[in-house]
Amino acid sequence: MLDVDGKHVLQVDRDLDRLMLPVESDTTLAGCPECGVVAVGHGRRVHTVVDAPCFGVAVRQRWRKRIWR
């Protein structure tokens, strides 16, 4: 459904009037582009994104974005 590298749909929940898609990003290394220090994962925050209708119902993505430190 989502053709985005590094993102994964965890499950699909469908109610009568909406489709909920929990989405999560890959576990990859990230860091400062200037000094090269590798960041450490510090949990995730959930952001709700409203998407175009699918199968005649509203779509909401619950994106679990990684927090870095």
C-alpha positions as CSV (number, residue, x, y, z in Angstrom):
1,M,0.0,0.0,0.0
2,L,2.8,2.4,0.9
3,D,5.6,2.2,-1.7
4,V,8.1,4.1,0.5
5,D,11.6,2.8,1.2
6,G,12.2,2.4,4.9
7,K,8.6,2.5,6.0
8,H,6.5,-0.6,7.0
9,V,2.8,-1.0,7.6
10,L,2.5,-2.9,10.9
11,Q,-1.2,-3.9,10.5
12,V,-4.5,-2.7,9.0
13,D,-7.5,-1.9,11.1
14,R,-10.8,-1.2,9.4
15,D,-13.9,0.3,11.0
16,L,-17.1,1.1,9.2
17,D,-16.0,4.7,8.5
18,R,-12.2,4.6,8.5
19,L,-9.0,2.6,7.8
20,M,-6.2,2.9,10.3
21,L,-2.6,2.1,9.3
22,P,0.1,1.9,11.9
23,V,3.4,2.7,10.1
24,E,6.9,2.5,11.4
25,S,10.3,3.5,10.0
26,D,13.3,1.1,9.7
27,T,16.0,0.8,12.3
28,T,18.9,2.5,10.5
29,L,21.9,4.3,11.5
30,A,21.6,8.1,11.5
31,G,24.0,10.8,12.5
32,C,25.3,14.3,12.0
33,P,26.2,15.0,8.4
34,E,28.9,17.4,9.4
35,C,30.8,15.6,12.2
36,G,29.7,12.0,11.5
37,V,28.7,11.2,15.1
38,V,26.2,8.4,15.1
39,A,22.9,9.2,16.8
40,V,21.3,6.9,19.4
41,G,17.6,5.9,19.2
42,H,15.5,7.4,22.0
43,G,12.1,5.9,21.4
44,R,9.3,6.9,19.1
45,R,6.6,9.5,18.8
46,V,3.2,8.8,17.1
47,H,2.0,11.3,14.5
48,T,-1.4,10.9,12.8
49,V,-1.5,11.7,9.1
50,V,-4.8,12.1,7.1
51,D,-4.5,10.4,3.7
52,A,-6.7,10.1,0.6
53,P,-9.8,7.9,0.9
54,C,-9.3,4.2,0.1
55,F,-12.0,1.6,-0.4
56,G,-14.6,4.3,0.1
57,V,-13.5,5.2,3.7
58,A,-11.2,7.8,5.3
59,V,-7.6,6.7,5.8
60,R,-5.5,7.6,8.9
61,Q,-1.9,6.7,9.2
62,R,-0.4,6.5,12.7
63,W,3.3,7.0,11.9
64,R,5.7,5.9,14.7
65,K,8.6,8.3,14.0
66,R,11.9,7.5,15.6
67,I,13.4,10.0,18.0
68,W,17.2,10.4,17.9
69,R,19.7,11.9,20.4
